[in-house]
Amino acid sequence: MDRSLKLLRAAAGAVVIACAMTVSSCSIFESKFNSACEDGIKKRLLAPSGYKRIALQRRDEVLTRDEFVAHMAATNTPEGAMKSDLESFDKGRLPVTKFTAVIEYDAPNAYGTPIRFTSICEYVSETGKDDQERDFYALFLTIDGETDNQWLIRRVTEAK
């Protein structure tokens, strides 16, 4: 009995390790932020089913006051909201964190040939957490400097 329990534990450990080595197929190891980044990248591809992650490097950094002000200015935060957010920031109630993922992936081009790409995905959280729902990320996440809406507008404008 003791031997079979050890074998079972070893097998379970091997499954976890194998799954961890292929993180892209194991959503239990993914943060919602990482998943939202990959979802956003796939939306922008000609053939999303051909997407294959090669590497993902993640960095989380707490923003300084000046960086937070620059972020709010860049995202056109209304003046009243900016003032309120800065008051909360100054009192230590907003642990503003910038989450960044650099994702290297292969995806097929228009001829079906896999090409290697790199995208930078960013999200600034006023709660210091990266556990938002995917629909929320779709509004505020940037991939290569553009939100989903900005990307769509650019694509429609280029198509004219």
C-alpha positions in Angstrom: 0.0 0.0 0.0 2.8 2.4 0.9 4.6 1.7 -2.3 1.5 2.3 -4.5 0.9 5.6 -2.7 4.4 6.7 -3.5 4.0 5.7 -7.2 0.7 7.6 -7.3 2.3 10.7 -5.8 5.3 10.4 -8.2 2.9 10.1 -11.2 0.9 13.2 -10.1 4.1 15.1 -9.6 5.3 14.2 -13.1 1.9 15.4 -14.6 2.3 18.7 -12.8 5.9 19.1 -14.0 5.0 18.2 -17.6 2.0 20.6 -17.5 4.2 23.4 -16.1 6.8 22.9 -18.9 4.0 23.5 -21.4 2.4 26.4 -19.6 0.5 27.7 -22.6 -1.7 24.6 -22.5 -2.3 24.6 -18.7 -4.5 27.5 -17.7 -4.3 26.7 -14.0 -0.8 28.2 -14.1 -1.7 31.3 -16.0 -2.6 34.6 -14.5 -5.7 36.3 -15.9 -3.4 39.1 -17.2 -1.2 36.6 -19.2 -4.3 34.9 -20.6 -5.8 38.3 -21.6 -2.6 39.2 -23.3 -2.6 36.1 -25.4 -6.3 36.4 -26.2 -5.6 40.0 -27.4 -2.7 38.9 -29.6 -4.7 36.1 -31.1 -7.6 38.5 -32.0 -5.1 40.4 -34.2 -3.8 37.4 -36.1 -4.9 36.3 -39.6 -5.0 32.7 -38.3 -5.4 32.6 -34.5 -5.5 28.8 -34.4 -1.8 28.8 -35.6 -0.6 30.8 -32.6 2.1 29.1 -30.6 3.8 30.7 -27.6 7.5 30.4 -27.5 8.3 32.4 -24.4 6.7 34.8 -22.0 8.7 37.1 -19.7 6.8 39.0 -17.1 7.6 42.1 -15.1 5.6 43.8 -12.4 6.7 47.2 -11.1 5.1 49.7 -8.7 4.9 53.1 -10.3 6.2 56.3 -8.8 4.0 59.3 -8.5 5.5 60.9 -11.6 5.0 57.7 -13.6 1.4 57.5 -12.5 0.8 61.1 -13.5 2.4 60.4 -16.9 0.2 57.3 -17.3 -3.0 59.2 -16.5 -2.0 62.0 -18.9 -1.3 59.4 -21.7 -4.7 57.8 -21.1 -6.6 61.0 -21.0 -7.8 60.6 -17.5 -10.4 63.4 -16.7 -9.0 66.1 -14.4 -11.3 65.4 -11.5 -10.5 61.7 -11.5 -6.8 62.5 -11.8 -7.0 64.7 -8.7 -8.9 62.1 -6.7 -6.6 59.3 -7.7 -3.5 61.4 -6.9 -4.9 62.1 -3.4 -5.5 58.4 -2.8 -2.0 57.6 -4.2 -0.3 60.2 -1.9 -2.1 58.6 1.1 -0.8 55.2 0.1 -4.3 53.8 -0.8 -3.4 53.1 -4.5 -0.6 50.6 -5.0 -0.4 51.4 -8.7 1.4 48.6 -10.5 2.4 48.2 -14.1 2.2 44.7 -15.4 4.2 43.9 -18.5 4.5 40.7 -20.5 6.9 40.3 -23.4 5.5 37.4 -25.4 7.5 35.7 -28.2 5.3 33.5 -30.4 5.0 31.9 -33.8 2.0 32.6 -36.0 1.4 31.9 -39.7 1.6 34.7 -42.2 -0.8 35.1 -45.2 0.9 32.2 -46.9 0.7 29.9 -43.9 4.4 30.1 -43.1 5.1 30.3 -39.4 6.9 33.6 -38.5 8.3 34.6 -35.1 6.9 37.7 -33.5 7.4 39.5 -30.2 4.6 41.6 -28.6 4.7 43.7 -25.5 1.5 43.7 -23.4 0.9 46.2 -20.6 -1.7 46.9 -18.0 -1.6 49.5 -15.2 -3.6 48.5 -12.1 -4.6 50.9 -9.4 -5.2 48.0 -7.0 -1.8 46.4 -7.5 -3.5 43.2 -8.7 -3.6 41.5 -12.0 -6.8 39.5 -11.5 -9.3 41.4 -13.5 -11.9 39.7 -15.7 -10.9 39.3 -19.3 -13.6 41.7 -20.5 -12.2 44.4 -18.3 -8.7 43.8 -19.7 -10.0 44.2 -23.2 -10.7 47.9 -22.5 -7.4 48.9 -20.8 -4.8 46.4 -21.9 -2.3 47.6 -24.5 -0.6 45.3 -26.9 2.3 46.9 -28.8 1.1 50.3 -27.5 -2.6 50.0 -28.7 -5.8 49.0 -26.9 -8.2 46.7 -28.8 -10.3 49.8 -29.8 -7.3 51.7 -31.1 -6.1 48.7 -33.0 -9.6 48.2 -34.6 -9.9 51.9 -35.5 -6.4 51.8 -37.1 -7.3 48.7 -39.1 -10.5 50.2 -40.4 -8.8 53.5 -41.3 -6.0 51.6 -43.2 -8.6 49.5 -45.1 -10.2 52.6 -46.7 
